[in-house]
Every structure is written in structure tokens, then in C-alpha cells.
Amino acid sequence: MTKGGMESVEVFTAEGKGRGLKAQKEFLPGDVIFAEPAYAAVVFDSLTHVICHTCFKRQERLHRCGQCKFAFYCDRTCQRAAWLNHKNECSAIKRHGKAPTENIRLAARILWKMEREGSGLSEGCLVSIDELQNHVDSFGEEEKKELRADVESFLEFWPPHCQQFGMQLISHIFGVISCNGFTLSDQRGLQAVGVGIFPNLCQANHDCWPNCTVVFNNGNHEAVRSMFHTQMRIELRALNKISPGDELTVSYVDFLSLSEERRKQLKKQYYFDCTCEHCKKQLKDDLMLAVKAGESKPSAETVKEVIQLSKDTLEKIGKARMEGQYHEVVKLCRDCLKKQEPVLGDTNIYLLRILSIASEVLSYLQMFEEAADYAKRMVDGYLKIYHPNNAQLGMAVMRAGVTHWHAGLIEAGHGLICKAYAILLITHGPSHPITKDLEVMRVQTEMELRMFQQNEFMYYKMREAALKNQKIQVMPEPSNENAPSLFHKKE
């Protein structure tokens, strides 16, 4: 079954997994298998005034809707593009007196679209909203209680003059949002800013070592009247060579966890038991639990103690970061690393987690040399664990490259930036803002490296002068959140 721009994929019944997507032709790494606009999408409650409600870009100054005073837009272009989806919402917010939560707003947008277009197949969709999985039957007591509360709030918000839908369909929509809501990120891809429903993407099954990745592309509304105009959409991109007939898979969770932890998370959030090769055979678990090799191998008891200490430290770090006590975070990391280094192997996930936090926070505090050392060790570990074309690996390598550049380590910095660029070309594509930024850095560090190789002394003199005249680009404040995960699950 193919439809409107979706000729390269087909829906099929995957054994033991329900529906899935299959390739109809060959794809190479970095190929866009399909791009899909959101069926409906909303900005998170906490960010409604700093993110454009049309393209989901973070902007300094936004224009507010003069009617409901709730929606914000980059400019008139975005505001006009939003009107079809915002019109009903706008009058409902005015009538209700305030905007409801993101879940209610998303459900309402879906139902208004169904009212306009009917519940059948929409243009370019392989399946209708009615056919999406809702997992309501698998909900626990707490989730059922939340569902009832959402349905009640929805009924209060839904205008009486609009089409009245049955309770079963309304509950189905909330179930779909709960297990199929896709996380939308800002233009840099670093912060989760909203949630959307993409019916075709929902058909892609999970694999911990997938052959595809999903990237959110905010589009280019400045070029609205030209051939370069692109609509906000998600892109499903190939990570390796895919043959016709192969199932297309994405990963719903970050790979950097033990197979047992990933399986627990998948069961809790998406109600299925992962049977992928990496979980069944516990591949890479040995690397993630590696202990120091050599003559005096640490005892099982010592390893257990250090892992417990690492877990406790990660909790303390979480609290200190929430309070912005970054020097305390650094102290906790240094103390923990002293205990970890004689016991844990270079790819042990508890060591890697501490190295990641230490390098990020030290970069923010502009202690770049120490940060670069930790970042290098973290990347070396990641390269042995992650799929070579993993988006999170690419972002981590990029951050390490920038940290090395700040530390004046131009050779290592340039090498890491080139490696990150090669990964992000595949995972994000050449036109994504983050890849474009990286291309600028790659060209700049290449030029600096040539200068450094010709005359080291002059290079450092010029660098010193340049940094005095120009404020160092301060690293972004460390975030207490993980990178946005693929699907947005209401916790």
C-alpha cells in the first residue's frame, strides 16, 4: 500500500510486532526514505511564549496572536501558515478563558482536523488516525486515572458548536498521543520543545540497532515564495545500506543502556518486549559493564561497590545541577572518577556518564583543557559502543571537537569536528542547521590547522589576539535533560 510521496515504502504485517514498514527500493546511508509533515503538533506548555507555534524554532522576539493572546509566531508568514490549524483553537481558548494543557490542545487539533477532513486516509498517509495503536487496554491504574482526567478536561474545552465525538474515539486519541507522540526539537536539535503525531512514522517498529534514524527539520519559511520553501516535517533517513524488502526500523530509546534496562524502559513506555538481536544476545553489554583489564583484576565486590558509588554520585550530581551548583558537580565528578579509574574499563557506562557530565560542565565553566581530556575519553568509549552513524554519537563528537578547539588543541579539535560532520551528514543531512554550523567550524578549523602547521608560534600569537578582541563563545549552560528521545512519553 503506497500513497502520495510514500511510494518507496509499504506497510506490512511484521511477525509478532503488528504493522511495520518495508523498503520498496534500495537506500544508501544518508538517503531520505520519506519526509512527513505533522498530522497535528503543539508546543510544550512551558515553552509556548518562546517557541514559534508553526515551525517550532526558538526565537528572541515572537509575534503574539492578537485574538487569543496565547499563540506566538516568528512572523506573518508563520502566522498565516498556522491559521487553518489555529482558527478553531483560537476561538476555543477565548471561550474557555485560558489555554488547556499540551495533551488537550493536541487532541483538539487532531479532532478538528478529523472534523474537516473525515477520519479516513489523509493525503500522503499510509494509515488513518483511527488505525493507530492506542494501548489503552495495557494502561495501569495511574495511567487510566490520567486518561479520565484528560478526557474530562477535553470535554470542558471542546466547543459545543463543533462536531461531538464519542468517548471511545476521544480516549483512543489520548492513547495514541501517549504512545505515539513524537518529540519535536528546536532548530539546533538540542532541546525538546513540542509533540506531534506523524502517522507514517508510527508504523516504523523499534530496533535497538536500527537501520534508520529520524530527524526533525524545522523547514525554511523565509523562502516561502521560492522553490526552496520547505515545510516543517520529520525525515526518515537510512543509516546503512537497505535492500528492497528489508524492514525499516528506528530506535525508540538511547542505546547507551544495558539491554535489560532498555527492555524495561520499552515495556513500561511502549508496552512491548524487545526481541531485537542486541537485546536477545545482550550484545555490547560486556563493553558497557567492562572492568579494568590487567594483572590485578578488581574483585567482584569492589566492582559492585564502585558501581553503587557511581549511581549515588549521579543522583547527587542531578540535584546539584538543578540548583546550578556547577563547581559542586565538578568536585563530585572528579572524586567519582578517582574511584572509578582503577576499577572500571574505558567503555563502562557508569564511567562514560561521569566523563560526559564532567566535560560538559567544565566546558561551561571555561576550564577547557580538563574538559577536553574527559571529552576525548568519553568519545573513545562511545565509538566502541554506538552504531557508527548514530545521531547522539555525532552530537557528542561535535561537542568534544568544539571543546578541543576552545582548549587550543587545534589538531585534535579539527579531527573530531570532521568525524562529527561525516556522521551528521548521514543522520541530519547537509541542509540541517546543525550540519551547516558544523561545516562552518570544519572550514575554520582547517584554515587554523594549516596556519598552525606552518608556524606554531604565530598561530598561538594570533589566536591570543583574536580571543582578546572577541568574547569566547561561551558553551551553553549545561542541561539537566537528556537529548530529546524519539517519542514523547508523558511521564
C-alpha positions as CSV (number, residue, x, y, z in Angstrom):
1,M,0.0,0.0,0.0
2,T,1.6,3.3,-1.1
3,K,0.2,6.8,-1.3
4,G,1.2,10.4,-2.1
5,G,5.0,10.6,-2.0
6,M,5.3,7.3,0.0
7,E,6.0,5.0,-3.0
8,S,9.3,3.9,-1.6
9,V,7.8,2.2,1.4
10,E,4.9,-0.2,2.1
11,V,3.0,-1.2,5.3
12,F,3.2,-4.9,6.0
13,T,2.4,-7.2,9.0
14,A,5.6,-7.9,10.9
15,E,5.6,-11.3,12.7
16,G,4.9,-10.8,16.4
17,K,5.0,-7.0,16.1
18,G,1.9,-6.0,14.3
19,R,2.3,-3.5,11.4
20,G,5.7,-2.4,10.2
21,L,7.3,-0.6,7.2
22,K,9.3,-2.2,4.5
23,A,11.6,-0.7,1.8
24,Q,10.4,-0.9,-1.8
25,K,13.8,0.0,-3.2
26,E,17.4,0.3,-2.3
27,F,18.6,3.1,0.0
28,L,22.2,4.2,0.9
29,P,23.4,5.8,4.1
30,G,22.0,9.3,4.4
31,D,19.2,8.8,1.9
32,V,15.8,10.3,2.9
33,I,13.4,7.4,2.8
34,F,10.4,9.7,3.3
35,A,9.6,13.1,4.7
36,E,6.3,13.6,6.5
37,P,4.6,16.8,7.8
38,A,2.8,16.5,11.2
39,Y,-0.8,15.5,11.2
40,A,-1.1,17.8,14.2
41,A,1.5,19.3,16.6
42,V,1.7,21.6,19.6
43,V,4.4,23.4,21.6
44,F,5.0,22.2,25.2
45,D,3.1,24.2,27.9
46,S,6.4,25.5,29.5
47,L,7.7,27.0,26.2
48,T,4.6,28.4,24.5
49,H,5.9,32.0,24.6
50,V,9.5,31.4,23.4
51,I,8.9,28.8,20.5
52,C,7.1,29.6,17.3
53,H,3.8,27.6,17.2
54,T,4.2,26.9,13.4
55,C,7.8,26.0,12.8
56,F,8.9,25.2,16.4
57,K,12.0,27.4,16.1
58,R,13.3,29.2,19.2
59,Q,13.3,32.9,18.5
60,E,14.2,36.0,20.5
61,R,11.1,38.1,19.6
62,L,7.9,36.5,18.6
63,H,4.5,38.0,17.4
64,R,1.6,37.1,19.6
65,C,-1.9,36.2,18.2
66,G,-4.0,39.3,18.8
67,Q,-7.2,37.3,19.3
68,C,-6.3,34.6,21.9
69,K,-3.1,36.1,23.2
70,F,-1.8,32.5,23.6
71,A,-0.1,31.5,20.3
72,F,3.2,33.0,19.2
73,Y,4.8,33.1,15.8
74,C,8.2,34.1,14.1
75,D,6.4,36.5,11.7
76,R,3.4,36.9,9.5
77,T,4.5,34.0,7.3
78,C,4.3,31.6,10.1
79,Q,1.1,33.1,11.5
80,R,-0.6,32.8,8.1
81,A,0.6,29.2,7.7
82,A,-0.9,28.4,11.2
83,W,-4.3,29.8,10.6
84,L,-6.1,26.7,9.3
85,N,-5.0,24.7,12.4
86,H,-5.2,27.6,14.9
87,K,-8.6,29.1,13.9
88,N,-10.8,26.7,16.0
89,E,-8.2,26.6,18.8
90,C,-8.1,30.4,18.9
91,S,-11.9,30.9,19.4
92,A,-12.0,27.9,21.8
93,I,-9.3,29.4,24.0
94,K,-11.1,32.7,24.1
95,R,-14.4,31.0,25.0
96,H,-12.7,28.8,27.7
97,G,-10.8,31.7,29.2
98,K,-7.4,30.0,29.1
99,A,-5.4,27.5,27.1
100,P,-5.6,23.9,28.3
101,T,-2.5,21.6,28.6
102,E,-0.5,20.4,25.6
103,N,-2.2,17.0,25.6
104,I,-5.7,18.6,25.4
105,R,-4.5,21.0,22.7
106,L,-3.0,18.2,20.6
107,A,-6.1,16.0,21.0
108,A,-8.3,19.0,20.0
109,R,-6.1,19.8,16.9
110,I,-6.4,16.1,15.8
111,L,-10.2,16.1,16.2
112,W,-10.6,19.4,14.4
113,K,-8.6,18.0,11.5
114,M,-10.8,14.9,11.5
115,E,-13.9,17.2,11.6
116,R,-12.5,19.0,8.5
117,E,-11.2,16.0,6.5
118,G,-13.0,13.0,7.9
119,S,-11.4,10.1,9.7
120,G,-10.3,8.3,6.5
121,L,-6.8,8.4,5.0
122,S,-5.3,11.9,4.8
123,E,-3.2,13.0,1.8
124,G,0.2,11.1,1.9
125,C,-0.8,8.9,4.9
126,L,-0.4,5.2,4.8
127,V,-2.8,4.6,7.7
128,S,-5.6,6.7,9.2
129,I,-5.6,8.1,12.8
130,D,-8.3,5.5,13.6
131,E,-5.9,2.7,12.9
132,L,-3.0,3.9,15.1
133,Q,-2.2,1.9,18.2
134,N,-3.5,3.3,21.5
135,H,-2.5,0.6,24.1
136,V,-5.3,1.9,26.3
137,D,-6.0,-1.8,27.3
138,S,-2.5,-2.0,28.7
139,F,-2.7,1.1,30.8
140,G,-2.1,0.7,34.6
141,E,-4.4,2.3,37.2
142,E,-2.5,5.5,37.3
143,E,-2.5,5.9,33.5
144,K,-6.2,5.2,33.4
145,K,-6.8,7.9,36.0
146,E,-4.8,10.4,33.9
147,L,-6.7,9.4,30.8
148,R,-10.0,10.0,32.5
149,A,-8.8,13.4,33.8
150,D,-7.6,14.3,30.2
151,V,-11.0,13.3,28.7
152,E,-12.8,15.4,31.3
153,S,-10.6,18.5,30.6
154,F,-11.0,18.0,26.9
155,L,-14.8,17.9,27.1
156,E,-14.8,21.2,29.1
157,F,-12.6,22.8,26.4
158,W,-14.3,21.4,23.3
159,P,-16.8,23.9,21.9
160,P,-20.5,22.9,21.8
161,H,-20.9,24.0,18.2
162,C,-18.1,21.7,16.9
163,Q,-18.8,18.1,15.9
164,Q,-19.3,16.0,19.0
165,F,-17.2,12.8,19.1
166,G,-17.9,9.7,21.1
167,M,-15.9,8.9,24.3
168,Q,-14.3,5.9,22.7
169,L,-12.7,7.9,19.9
170,I,-11.6,10.7,22.4
171,S,-10.0,8.0,24.6
172,H,-8.4,6.5,21.5
173,I,-6.8,9.8,20.5
174,F,-5.3,10.3,24.0
175,G,-4.0,6.7,23.9
176,V,-2.4,7.5,20.5
177,I,-0.8,10.7,21.9
178,S,0.5,8.8,24.9
179,C,2.4,6.1,23.0
180,N,2.9,7.7,19.5
181,G,3.6,11.3,20.3
182,F,6.8,12.3,18.5
183,T,9.2,14.7,20.2
184,L,9.8,17.9,18.3
185,S,13.1,19.8,18.9
186,D,14.2,23.4,18.3
187,Q,16.3,24.2,15.2
188,R,19.5,23.1,16.8
189,G,18.0,19.8,17.7
190,L,19.2,20.1,21.3
191,Q,16.0,20.8,23.2
192,A,12.6,19.1,23.1
193,V,10.1,21.8,22.5
194,G,6.9,20.1,21.4
195,V,5.0,17.0,20.5
196,G,3.4,15.9,17.2
197,I,1.6,13.0,15.6
198,F,3.1,11.5,12.4
199,P,1.0,8.6,11.3
200,N,3.5,7.1,8.8
201,L,6.4,7.3,11.3
202,C,4.2,5.5,13.8
203,Q,4.4,2.4,11.6
204,A,8.1,2.0,11.9
205,N,9.0,-0.7,14.5
206,H,11.7,-0.4,17.1
207,D,15.2,-2.0,17.0
208,C,18.0,-1.1,19.4
209,W,20.4,-1.2,16.5
210,P,18.1,0.3,13.8
211,N,18.8,0.8,10.1
212,C,17.1,4.3,10.1
213,T,17.0,7.4,12.1
214,V,14.5,10.2,12.4
215,V,15.4,13.9,12.3
216,F,13.0,16.9,12.8
217,N,13.5,19.5,10.1
218,N,12.0,22.9,11.0
219,G,11.8,24.0,7.4
220,N,12.7,27.2,5.7
221,H,9.8,29.6,5.8
222,E,11.9,32.7,4.7
223,A,11.9,31.2,1.2
224,V,8.1,31.0,1.2
225,R,7.7,32.1,-2.4
226,S,10.6,30.2,-3.9
227,M,11.4,26.6,-4.8
228,F,13.5,26.4,-1.6
229,H,10.5,26.7,0.6
230,T,10.3,23.6,2.9
231,Q,7.6,22.7,5.2
232,M,8.2,21.6,8.8
233,R,8.5,17.8,8.7
234,I,10.3,14.8,10.0
235,E,12.7,12.9,7.8
236,L,13.3,9.1,8.0
237,R,16.9,8.7,6.9
238,A,18.8,5.5,6.1
239,L,21.8,4.7,8.5
240,N,23.2,1.9,6.3
241,K,22.6,0.2,3.0
242,I,18.9,-1.0,2.9
243,S,17.8,-3.5,0.3
244,P,14.3,-3.8,-1.2
245,G,12.1,-5.9,1.2
246,D,14.1,-5.0,4.3
247,E,12.1,-3.8,7.3
248,L,12.7,-0.2,8.2
249,T,13.4,0.3,12.0
250,V,14.1,3.2,14.3
251,S,15.2,3.2,17.9
252,Y,12.7,4.5,20.5
253,V,15.4,4.7,23.2
254,D,19.0,5.7,23.6
255,F,21.3,2.7,23.0
256,L,23.7,3.7,25.9
257,S,22.0,1.4,28.5
258,L,22.2,-2.3,29.3
259,S,19.9,-4.5,27.3
260,E,17.9,-5.3,30.4
261,E,17.4,-1.6,31.2
262,R,16.4,-0.8,27.6
263,R,13.8,-3.7,27.6
264,K,12.3,-2.4,30.9
265,Q,12.0,1.1,29.5
266,L,10.4,-0.1,26.3
267,K,7.9,-2.3,28.2
268,K,7.0,0.5,30.5
269,Q,6.6,3.2,27.9
270,Y,5.6,1.3,24.7
271,Y,4.1,-2.0,26.1
272,F,6.2,-4.5,24.2
273,D,9.0,-6.9,24.8
274,C,12.0,-6.1,22.7
275,T,13.2,-9.1,20.7
276,C,15.9,-7.4,18.7
277,E,19.3,-9.1,18.1
278,H,21.1,-6.8,20.5
279,C,18.6,-7.5,23.4
280,K,18.3,-11.2,22.8
281,K,22.1,-11.7,22.7
282,Q,22.9,-8.9,25.1
283,L,25.4,-7.6,22.6
284,K,27.6,-4.8,23.8
285,D,26.6,-5.4,27.5
286,D,30.1,-6.8,28.2
287,L,31.6,-3.5,26.9
288,M,29.1,-1.4,29.0
289,L,30.0,-3.3,32.1
290,A,33.7,-3.6,31.4
291,V,36.2,-3.7,34.3
292,K,39.8,-2.7,34.3
293,A,41.9,-5.3,32.5
294,G,45.4,-6.2,33.6
295,E,47.3,-8.2,36.2
296,S,45.4,-7.2,39.2
297,K,41.8,-7.5,38.1
298,P,39.4,-5.9,40.7
299,S,37.2,-8.2,42.7
300,A,33.5,-8.6,42.0
301,E,32.8,-6.9,45.4
302,T,35.0,-3.9,44.6
303,V,33.2,-3.5,41.2
304,K,29.8,-3.7,42.9
305,E,30.9,-1.0,45.4
306,V,32.2,1.3,42.7
307,I,29.0,0.9,40.6
308,Q,26.9,1.7,43.6
309,L,29.0,4.8,44.3
310,S,28.6,5.9,40.7
311,K,24.8,5.6,40.9
312,D,24.8,7.6,44.2
313,T,27.0,10.2,42.7
314,L,24.8,10.6,39.6
315,E,21.9,11.3,41.9
316,K,23.9,13.9,43.8
317,I,25.0,15.4,40.5
318,G,21.4,15.7,39.4
319,K,20.5,17.7,42.5
320,A,23.5,20.0,42.3
321,R,22.8,20.7,38.6
322,M,19.1,21.5,39.3
323,E,20.4,24.1,41.8
324,G,23.0,25.4,39.3
325,Q,25.9,24.4,41.6
326,Y,28.3,23.6,38.8
327,H,31.5,23.7,40.9
328,E,30.0,21.1,43.2
329,V,29.2,19.0,40.1
330,V,32.8,19.2,39.0
331,K,34.0,18.1,42.5
332,L,31.6,15.2,42.6
333,C,32.8,14.1,39.1
334,R,36.5,14.3,40.0
335,D,36.0,12.4,43.2
336,C,34.0,9.7,41.5
337,L,36.5,9.3,38.6
338,K,39.3,8.8,41.1
339,K,37.4,5.8,42.5
340,Q,36.2,4.5,39.0
341,E,39.5,4.7,37.1
342,P,41.4,1.9,38.9
343,V,38.3,-0.4,38.7
344,L,36.1,0.3,35.6
345,G,37.0,-0.3,31.9
346,D,37.1,2.5,29.4
347,T,33.7,1.6,27.9
348,N,31.9,1.1,31.2
349,I,28.7,3.2,31.0
350,Y,29.0,4.5,34.6
351,L,32.5,5.9,33.8
352,L,31.2,7.3,30.5
353,R,28.2,9.0,32.2
354,I,30.5,10.8,34.6
355,L,33.0,11.7,31.8
356,S,30.1,13.2,29.8
357,I,28.8,15.4,32.6
358,A,32.4,16.5,33.7
359,S,33.3,17.5,30.1
360,E,30.0,19.4,29.6
361,V,30.1,21.3,32.9
362,L,33.8,22.1,32.7
363,S,33.3,23.5,29.2
364,Y,30.6,25.7,30.5
365,L,32.9,26.9,33.3
366,Q,35.6,27.5,30.6
367,M,38.0,25.0,32.0
368,F,38.6,23.7,28.6
369,E,41.8,21.7,28.9
370,E,40.5,19.4,31.6
371,A,37.1,19.3,29.7
372,A,38.9,18.2,26.5
373,D,40.7,15.4,28.3
374,Y,37.4,14.0,29.6
375,A,35.6,14.6,26.3
376,K,38.3,12.6,24.4
377,R,37.9,9.6,26.7
378,M,34.2,9.8,26.5
379,V,34.2,9.8,22.7
380,D,36.7,6.9,22.6
381,G,34.3,4.9,24.7
382,Y,31.2,5.9,22.7
383,L,32.9,4.9,19.4
384,K,33.2,1.3,20.6
385,I,29.6,1.1,21.7
386,Y,27.3,3.2,19.4
387,H,26.3,2.4,15.8
388,P,28.9,4.3,13.7
389,N,26.1,6.5,12.2
390,N,24.2,7.3,15.5
391,A,22.9,10.9,15.8
392,Q,23.7,11.1,19.5
393,L,27.3,9.9,18.8
394,G,27.6,12.6,16.2
395,M,26.5,15.3,18.6
396,A,28.8,14.1,21.3
397,V,31.8,14.0,18.9
398,M,30.9,17.6,17.8
399,R,30.8,18.8,21.4
400,A,34.2,17.2,22.0
401,G,35.6,18.8,18.9
402,V,34.4,22.3,20.0
403,T,35.8,21.7,23.5
404,H,39.2,20.8,22.0
405,W,39.1,23.9,19.8
406,H,38.4,26.1,22.9
407,A,41.3,24.4,24.6
408,G,43.7,25.4,21.8
409,L,44.1,21.8,20.7
410,I,43.6,22.5,17.0
411,E,44.7,19.2,15.6
412,A,42.5,17.0,17.8
413,G,39.7,19.6,17.5
414,H,39.7,19.6,13.7
415,G,39.8,15.8,13.6
416,L,36.8,15.4,15.9
417,I,34.8,18.1,14.0
418,C,35.5,16.3,10.7
419,K,34.4,13.0,12.3
420,A,31.2,14.6,13.6
421,Y,30.5,16.2,10.3
422,A,30.7,12.8,8.5
423,I,28.2,11.3,10.9
424,L,25.7,14.3,10.9
425,L,25.7,14.4,7.1
426,I,24.1,11.0,7.2
427,T,21.8,11.5,10.3
428,H,20.8,15.1,9.7
429,G,21.6,15.8,6.1
430,P,23.6,18.7,4.6
431,S,20.8,21.3,4.9
432,H,20.1,20.9,8.6
433,P,21.1,24.0,10.7
434,I,23.4,21.9,13.0
435,T,25.2,20.4,10.0
436,K,25.6,23.8,8.4
437,D,27.1,25.2,11.7
438,L,29.5,22.2,11.7
439,E,30.5,22.9,8.1
440,V,31.5,26.5,9.1
441,M,33.5,25.1,12.1
442,R,35.2,22.5,9.8
443,V,36.3,25.1,7.3
444,Q,37.5,27.5,10.1
445,T,39.5,24.8,12.0
446,E,41.0,23.5,8.7
447,M,42.3,27.0,8.0
448,E,43.6,27.4,11.6
449,L,45.3,23.9,11.3
450,R,47.2,25.0,8.2
451,M,48.3,28.1,9.9
452,F,49.4,26.1,13.0
453,Q,51.4,23.6,10.8
454,Q,53.2,26.5,9.0
455,N,54.1,28.4,12.1
456,E,53.1,27.3,15.6
457,F,54.3,30.3,17.4
458,M,52.5,32.8,15.1
459,Y,49.3,30.7,15.3
460,Y,49.2,31.0,19.1
461,K,50.0,34.7,19.0
462,M,47.1,35.3,16.5
463,R,44.8,33.1,18.5
464,E,45.6,35.0,21.7
465,A,44.9,38.4,20.0
466,A,41.7,37.1,18.4
467,L,40.4,35.8,21.7
468,K,41.2,39.1,23.5
469,N,39.2,41.1,20.9
470,Q,36.4,38.7,20.6
471,K,34.5,37.3,23.5
472,I,34.9,33.5,23.7
473,Q,31.8,31.7,22.5
474,V,30.6,30.5,25.9
475,M,29.3,27.0,25.8
476,P,25.5,26.7,26.5
477,E,24.5,26.2,30.1
478,P,24.6,22.5,31.0
479,S,21.1,21.0,30.7
480,N,19.8,18.5,33.2
481,E,17.9,16.8,30.5
482,N,19.0,14.0,28.2
483,A,19.0,14.6,24.5
484,P,15.4,14.6,23.2
485,S,14.2,11.0,22.9
486,L,12.4,9.8,19.7
487,F,8.8,9.5,21.1
488,H,7.4,11.9,23.7
489,K,6.0,9.8,26.6
490,K,4.0,11.7,29.2
491,E,5.7,10.7,32.5
